[in-house]
Amino acid sequence: MISITLNIDEKSYGSETPVLGSLRGQIKPGKITAIVGPSGCGKSTLLNMIAGLENSQKGEIGFSNVSEEKPRVGYIFQSPRLMPWLTAEENLELIAGKNNPAIQETLSAMGILDKLDSYPAQLSGGMQRRVSIARAFVYDPELLLLDEPFTSLDAPTADQLRLQLIALWQRQQSTMVFVTHDLREAISLADEIWFLSRPPTEVIHTLSISQPPKRLLSDIQGIQEIDRIASSLLQQHPKLLSGIAHH
Ligand SMILES: Nc1ncnc2c1ncn2[C@@H]1O[C@H](COP(=O)(O)OP(=O)(O)OP(=O)(O)O)[C@@H](O)[C@H]1O
C-alpha cells in the first residue's frame, strides 16, 4: 500500500500570488485521508498535483511502495466526466479493456449492473456518479483520489453511494485521498482529516479519527459520534472551516 510524502514549498498559476504555500505531511498507506478547506484554497489543485496532472513547481511529492514507476491512480471528479457516446460498460472498457470480468463486478457492487448498455444521457445524476466510481475502481488503483464526489446529490443517495464506495474500497484497501468542504462527511469516512488555511495554503490542523471497519456513517451510534466529534472540534477551533487557525 502506498504512502505519499508532500513536501510542497509553493504552487501558483502564472504570475499570480501563490495558491499553495508550504504544505507538508504524510498520507498514510491504506487509509482514508480527507482534505477539508474553504472554497478556493487549492484542494483540487493539490489533488491534481498528487495525480500528476499539475506540476509541483517548488518542492516535491514522493510515493513509497509503488508497484511501478508511478502509482496506478483512480480519480473520481466532481462531475462524472463519462464519455457521452459510450455506454456504461464501454466507459469502463476504456480503462479495463474488453471482456474484463472486473467490469461486471464493479458495476454490480455499485448496484447498476442493469445499466450496462445505457448511455450517460439515459442515466440519472446519481447513476452517472455510480458509473464514474466504478470506473475508478475497475482499474484496481493503488491510489484513489476523490474530488467532492457526492455534491449535488440528495442526502439518501449520497449516503448510499458513500456506503458502496467504502464496500468497494475495503476489498482493495488502496490509499484514498478525498476532498470535501463538508466536515460531517469527512468525519464519517476518514481516518485522518487535514484542515487547510486560505491561500497561500498550509495545513493548519490534523485530526485522527478512530473508525469502525464499516466507518462511522454505517449505524446510528456512529452518526451520533460524528455529531459529537464535529461539535467538540468546532468548539475548540471555531474558525477552522474558514481556514483560520486557533491562536
Ligand atoms: N488551471 C488554472 N489556472 C489558473 N488558476 C487556477 C487554475 N486552477 C485553479 N486555479 C485557481 O487556484 C485557486 C484554487 O483553486 P482550486 O480549484 O484548487 O480550489 P478548491 O479549494 O478546490 O476550490 P472549491 O472548493 O471552490 O472547489 C483558485 O483561485 C482558482 O481560481
The ligand as a Gaussian input file, in Angstrom:
#p B3LYP/6-31G(d) Opt

LIG

0 1
 N       -5.830000      25.996000     -14.300000
 C       -5.862000      27.089000     -13.531000
 N       -5.368000      28.270000     -13.982000
 C       -5.371000      29.378000     -13.205000
 N       -5.843000      29.420000     -11.945000
 C       -6.355000      28.281000     -11.445000
 C       -6.392000      27.060000     -12.203000
 N       -6.954000      26.091000     -11.425000
 C       -7.246000      26.679000     -10.255000
 N       -6.900000      27.989000     -10.256000
 C       -7.041000      28.931000      -9.131000
 O       -6.431000      28.357000      -7.998000
 C       -7.202000      28.614000      -6.821000
 C       -7.544000      27.283000      -6.149000
 O       -8.462000      26.555000      -6.984000
 P       -8.939000      25.083000      -6.625000
 O       -9.976000      24.697000      -7.603000
 O       -7.738000      24.219000      -6.477000
 O       -9.578000      25.329000      -5.179000
 P      -10.610000      24.441000      -4.342000
 O      -10.173000      24.560000      -2.908000
 O      -10.699000      23.077000      -4.926000
 O      -11.969000      25.238000      -4.568000
 P      -13.514000      24.773000      -4.433000
 O      -13.694000      24.263000      -3.029000
 O      -14.256000      26.042000      -4.660000
 O      -13.757000      23.723000      -5.489000
 C       -8.409000      29.425000      -7.264000
 O       -8.154000      30.794000      -7.030000
 C       -8.503000      29.155000      -8.748000
 O       -9.039000      30.261000      -9.432000

